């Protein structure tokens, strides 16, 4: 029973780490898409590829600014996983 609860806790933490890593990129992309969509609606420019370049630039900027923090979260999670695997094997 203890192994099952540990596995569920690990899965729960995995989902939180995934959400924390993906959220900045997704939210920035959503915000830029919304702003470009409003500008397109206001100016009646119906170019579908117009949102691609600003979104790409925003995602690159977010990854440059927050990439090390994201990798830190993933690295800490990986260390915890390996520590739990080592304790389970004992």
Secondary structure as GFF3:
##gff-version 3
##sequence-region A 1 90
A	DSSP	alpha_helix	2	43	.	.	.	ID=ss1
A	DSSP	alpha_helix	50	89	.	.	.	ID=ss2
###
